[in-house]
Amino acid sequence: MTAPDPQHLERFRTGVARWLGLQFDDGKSTILHDALARRLKETGLGGAAYLERLERPEAPRVELRALARELTVGETYFYRNVAQFSALAEIALPARMAARARSHTRTLSLLSAGCASGEEPYSLAMAVRQSITEPDWKVSIVGVDINPSALEKATAGRYSTWSLRELPAEARRRWFHDDGRDVEVVGAIREAVRFEEHNLADDGLLLWSPGSYDVVFCRNVLMYFTPDGARALAGRLARALVPGGYLFLGHAETLRGLSSDFHLCHTHGTFYYQRKERIASDGAEASSGATTGSAPFAVPTPATSAIILPLPGPPALSRSAPWPAEWMEAIRSSSERIATLAAAAPLAPEWTASAGGGGPDAEARPPELRDAQALVAQEQYRDALALLRQLPEDAANDPDALLLSAVLLTHRGNLIEAEAACARILKADELNASAHYLLALCRESAGDRRGALEHDQTAAYLDPTFAMPHLHAGMLARRQDDHETARRELGQALPLLLREETPRLAMFGGGFTRQALVTLCRTELAAAGGTA
């Protein structure tokens, strides 16, 4: 194959992002290079002629389908991430059935967006058949993908036994029959699903008609999109879901920085989302009927209860309560406290990267806020808090000021006020990882180990690069003699601490150097039977 010209390759990369919404960074250039080379050989065109053909307003559909075959990966299996199917069966479906029944309709609609070879929508059909036993319910399930080859396999419903590796023997007997060396989905399940070929980057599809779906599974799709493409797709998913509908993403995907149209939910050991009652560009929203009178998020309850849970109430502590004692004791036992931090770099508040945020430019912020940030970097927490309390009301409600206040209040041991500040942050931005981490510290001090771990897990899920939630969760687990969890969390914390940005360590590191926290992590990991 003739090697594509480097300029053509970059033009092709830009085009793939525009045509299919897919992102290929430098680490995936080989995939892009080989795909372009194969298409040039297949079409017999030169690089410039081929790209000009694709860049026309009406690009040839047949060629876009060929690119979809080349560039999309569809490896999956039945009941992948079984915890999400448990949440679907025990939370999402009953909640949506109750909502539909209140409106005197007995229909449900589910979408598998990016369904690949069909295992996911067929799994949805199996879960529905097991969960809904009343015969008068009508359920529509549609699987959508851009790859025609994958859809051909999905329609055939024929799979190798490897695709059934997570299924219990009883489910295999019920939903499949043997066909030579392979298995075939039984007719009742195949008939419950229809497949359609669509490009999820296309905003004009009827697929995105407002309020079309009760549940959407869109797993391991957003992670392949460009940032702009992911935000646009998140908006389309929000529009297509009914108010109160549920969205399930891949275990490594979040809506943080993409959408503020959803509540975050956590049950069955997995995270997922519920669309807010009203999508509003100004950030306001009406409470979902299932959660009237409650704030967006807190510790989990049994699987049968409401899943958007209230924030914890104020801890039974005086305002002079100390910084969480076990946390500080563990740090002191591992390293010496430093007098000042080595770097006093401007803090990079999380809000600027969060959905719905953006805030004013640093230069436009009140001088008290900038001075308070500098004082935090110098560990002068009392003076920093005093400055923040001098801010006018509007400035005091700035998301960055609220976050900095929450940090300082936690440092000072004013945990009732710290939790209140975190609640205000989460009311505006439920997906704020920093606020969840601070709540984990407050919950530990209040004796609520379960709540502390929940907020640590949430912070780590929302921001996989954030080291401190893993470190704190690992220490909590080790003190509970849960050495397996401790090893896992501390093992994740260690490389993250080595890469953590200095401003964030200044903000959340409790006044300790990177090396001090790394030493602590290694010490705790060794105590849990792990190796650094």
N, C-alpha and C positions, 0 to 999 in steps of 0.2 A: 504494500500500500504506500502511496505517495504521502510523505509527511506533510500535514497542513502547514501553511505559512503561519508564524507566530501572531501576526496581525489578524489573520483570519480566525485564529483560535480565540483571540480576545473578543473579536466581533461576534463569534459564535456563542461565547460565554454570556455576553450581554443579551443576545437574542434568546437564548434558552431561558434566561430569567424573565424576559418579557413574554415569550410565547407560552411557557409552561409554568412559570413562577418558581422554577427550581434554581437553587444556588449551588455553584461548584467553586469552592475556594481553591487556592493554589495547591492544597494537598490532594485535591481530586482532579487535577489537570490532566493526568494520564487517562482517566475515564473519558473526559471530554474530548481529548485528543484522538483516542481510538474510535470513539463514536463518530466524530466528524470524518475521520479517514475512511471508515466503512461506508458512510453515506456518500462521500465523494466517489468512491469506487463503484457503488451500486448505481448511482445516478449518471455516472460518466461525465459529471460537470467539474469544472475548475472551482477553486475556493470562492473566488469573487462572484462567479455566475450563480453558484449554489446559494450563497448568502443573499444575493439580490433577489433571488426567487422567493426565499423565505421571508424577506423583509417587506414584501408587497402587502398592502392593506388586507388583501384576502389571500393569506398564505395557503398553499395547497394542503388540503386536509389529509391527503394520503401521506404526505411527507411528515406532517406533525405527528401522525399516528406511528410512523416509523421511528421518529425520535423518541416517542414515549416508550416504545419497545426497548430502545437502546439504553435509555437513561433512568428508567424507574426500576426499583428493586421491590419484589413482592414476596419475600420469604416470610411465611407466617404459619400458624397451625391452629387447630380448633381449641377454643377456650383459652387462648393466650392471655396471660395475666388473669387467672381465674378469680382473683379477689374483686376485679371490676364486674365480673358477671354475677358475683354474689351481691354486690351493691346494687346492680341493676335489678336483680330478682327480689331483693328484700327491701329496697328503698325506692328506687326510681319508678319501677312499674307500679307498685301499690300507690305511690303518691300521685302519679299521673292518672291512674284509674279512678282514684277518689276525686281528682279535679274534673275529669271528664264526666263522671257520674253526677257531680253537682250541676253541670251544664246540660244534663240529660242527653248526653251522647255516650255511646259505648264503642268508640273507635280509637285506635292508637296508631301512630305512624313513627317508624324508626328508620334512620338513615345510617348506612355504613359508608362514609366518605373516604375514598382511597381503599377500596375493599380488596384489591389485589386479586388473588385466585379464588376468593369466595369463602374462605374458612370463617372469617369474622361474621358476615351476615347470616350464614347458616348457623353459627353458634348462637346468634341473637334469636333466630327462629326456634332453636332448641330450648333456650332459656324461657322464651315466651310460652311455648307449649307446656313446659313444666310448671310455670307460675300462674298461668291464666287457665283455669279449668272450666269457667262458665262459657257455654257454647255460643252465647249471643254477642260476645266481643269480637269485633272485626279488627284485625291487626295487619297493617301494611308494612312490609320491610323491603327497602330498596338498597342495592349495593351499587356504588358508582366508582368507576376508575377510568383513567385515561389510556391505559394499556390494553389494546384489543386482544392481545394474546392471553393475558391474564383473565380477561372476561370470558374468553372461549372456554378456558379450563373451568372457570367458576360455573358457567352454564351447564357444562357436562356433569359436574358434581362428582367427579371420579378422582380419588386421591390415593397416595401411598399410605401405608400404615404409619409411617413416620409423622404424618400430619395429625395423627390421633394420639400422640405420645402423652398429652396431658389429660386425656379423657379416662374416667373410670371405666372398668369393664362393663358395668351395667349400661352406661350411656352408649358405649360402642355397640352393644347388642341391640339397643332400642332404636338408634338413629342411623345405623349403617348395615349394609349387607355385603358379603364378600363377592368380589368379581375378579376371579383369577387371583393374581398376587396383590391386587389393589382392593379398595373398598369403594362403595358408592353410597351417597346420601339417599336415604329412603325418600320415596315420592312425596310424602306429606310435607317434608321439610323443604324439598326442592321447589315444590309448588308455592310455598309460603314466601319465597324470595324472588324478586325480579331484578335484573341487572341492566344497567344503562351505562353507555360510554359518554363521559363528560370530562371536561377540563376544569378542575377545581379553581383554576386561576381566572376563569371566565365569569365576570360579574353579571352578565346579562341572562343567565339561565333561569328557566322557570323553577329549577331545582331550589333556588333561593327565595321562593315566594314567601312573604312574611307569615310566620306562625304555622309552617307546614309540618313540623316534626315535634314529637314529644321527647324523643331521645335521639341523640346523634353520637355515634362513635367515629372519631376522626383521629386515629391513633398512628403515631409515627409518620405523620404527614407534614405538620408545621415545621418540624426540624429540618426538612429539606428545602423549605421555601426561603427566599430572600427575606430580610426583615420587613420590608414594605409589603411584600407578598403575603407574609404570615399575618401582619396586621389586617390586611384587606380580607384575607380568608376568615380570620377570627370575627370580623364584622359581619361577613356573610352568614357565618354559622349562628351568630347571635340573632340576626334578622330572621333566619329560617326557623329557629326554635320558638315554640310558644312560650309566653311568660311562665316561669316555673319549670320549663323543660330542662333536661339534663344533657350535659356534654362530657364525654369521656375522651381524654387524650392519652398518648403514650406515657409510660411511667417516667420518662426523662423529659417530658414537655410540660411547660406551664404557660399560662396566659399573662404572666407578669411582663409588663412592658408592651403588651399587645392589646389588651381589652380591659375595660372597667365595667363591662356589662354583665358580669357573673359574680355570684357568691362562690367562695371556695368551700368544698365539703370534704370531710374525712371520716370514713367508716370502713370497716372490714380491712383495715391496714392499707387503704389506698386512697388517693386523692382524686377528686373529680369536681365538676362545676354544675351549678344551677343558675339558669338565666334569671336575672332580676325581673321583677314585675314590670318595670318600665325602663326602657333604654332612653337615657337623656344625655344630650351632649354637654350639659352643664354639670354633670356628675350627680345630680339629684336623682333619686329613684324611690318609688313607692315600695313598701315592704311586701314581700311575697305573702300570700294568704296563709301559707303553712307556717309562717314564722312571725306573725304579727306580734309586736311588742318585744321582740328580741333583737339583739345586736347581731352582727354578721357571723361571728366565729368564736369558738372556744374549744374546750376539751370534748372528746367524743363521749357519746352515751351509747347504750345498747342499740343494736342494729335496727330495732323496730321503732325507734323514736325519731322525732324530727331531726333532720341532719344539719340544718343551718342553726348553729347553737349560740346561745348568748355568751358574751364575754364573762369571765369570772367576776364575782362581786369583790368588793374591797377586802383585802386580807384583814384578819383580826390582829392588827399591829398598830402600835403608836406611830406617830409621824417621825419619831426619833429612832425607829427601828434600824438596826445596822444593815450594812451591805450583806447579802447572803453569806452567812458565816462559813459554811462548808466550802463554798467556792473560794473565798479568800484564804481560808486556812490551807486548802490544797495548793494554792499558788505560792503562799509563803513557804510551804514545806519543800517546794521544788526549786526556788530561786530567790535571789535578793531583789527587793523592790528598788526601782531606779528613782532617781530624784527628778529627772526631766526626760522627756522623750527626745530621741536623737533628731527626729524630723518634725518640723512644725509646718508641714505642707498644708495648703488650704484643703479643708475637708470637702469631700465629694458627696454631698447628701444623696441618699438613696432616692429621694423623691424625684430627682431630675431624670432618673431612668425608669420610673414607674408609670404604669398606665394612668392616664388622666393628669399626670403631673406636669412638670416643666418649670414652674415657679419663675420668679424674676431672676435676671442675671445677677451674679454675685456682686457686681459693682453697684447694682441698684438696691441691694438689701440694706437695711438700716445698719449704721456703723456699730451699734451695740451687738448685733448678731455676728458681724465679722470679728469684732473684738472678743466675743464670747468663744468663738471657734478657736481663736489663737490661744486663749486662756486654757481651754481644754487640752490643747496640745502641750501646754506647760504644766498640766495637772493642777491648775488653780481652779478647782471645781466650785468652791464656795463663791469666789469672785465672778466666775462665769455665770452661775445661776443668778446672782444678784443683778448682773447686767441684763439678763434675759427678762427678769421681772420688771425692769424699767421700760421695756418695749411698749409702745402704744398697742391698743387692742388688736388692730388690724395686723400689725407686724407680728404680734405674739401668736396669731393664728396661722402664720405662714408655716407650711409643712416642714420646712427645714428647721425653723425655730422650735416647733413642737417636738421634732425628733431629738434635737439637741437638748431640749428641756427634759425629755424622758430619760436620756442618758445621764444627765447631771443629777436628776432626782433619784435615779437608781444608785448612782455613786454615793449620794449623800444618805441613802437609806430611807428616803421619803417615799415608801413603796406605794402607799395609797395614791399619792399624787402622780407617781410614775405610771401606775396602771391606768389612771384616768387620762393621762397624756397619750398613752399608747392606744387607748380606746378611741380617742379623738382622731388619731392618725388613721386607724383602721376603719373608722366610719367613712373617711374619704377615700381610702385606698386599702382594701382588704388584703391585697397581695404584697404588702410591705413587709419584707423579710426581717428588717431591723426591728420593727415594733414587736413582731412575734418573738424574736430572740430576747428582747428586754423583758417581755412578759414571762418568758421561761425563767429568768432570774428571779423575778418577783414571785412567781408561783412556787419556786423552790423555797424561798424564804418564808412563805406562808404555810409551808408544810405540805403543799400540794404537788407531790412528785409526779403524779400522773399528768396533771395539767402542764407541769414544766416540760416533761418529755414531749407532750403533744405540740407545744409551741416550738420546741427545738426542731422536731420533725417537720413542722410546717415551714419554718424559716429555711431549713436545709433544702426542702423541696422547691420552695419559691426561688431560691438563689443557690444553685449547686456549687458556686464558687466560694460561698461564705463559710469560713473555717470554724468560727466560734460556736455555732449551734452543734456541730459534730463533736467538738471538744467537750462542751458542757454535757451533752447527752451521754457521751462515753463515760464521763466521770460519774454522772447520776447512775448509770447502769452498773459500774464497778462497785459503787457503794451498796448496791442492792444485790451484789454477788451474781449479777447477770453478766458473766464474763464473755459470753459469745457476742452479746450486743455491744459490750464495751470494746472488745477487740475490733468489731466492724466499724463502729463510730470513730474510735480513736485512730484506726488505720486510715480512715478517710480524712480525718482532720489533719494528720501530719503533713502530707504533701500540700494541702491547701494552705496551711500556715506558712510554709516556705514560700508560697507564691502570693500570699495575701498582700493587698495594696497597703502601703504604710499609712495613708490617711484613715483607712478603716480600722487598722490596728490601734491607731491613736484614739479613735472614737469608741471602740468596743473592747479593747484589750485590758481595761482595768488599770491602765498606767504601767503596763509591763512591756518589756522589749519583746521583739519577735523571738529572740533566742530563749528568753525566759519561758515563753509559752510553748516553744518547741521542746524545751527540756521537760516541762510539765507533761506534755503529751507523751513523750517517750517514757517517762517515769510511770505514768498511769497505764500505758500500754503494756509495759513489762510486768507491772503488778497484776494485770489481767491475763497474763500468760501469752502475750503477743510479742512480736519482734519488730523493731523499728527498721 
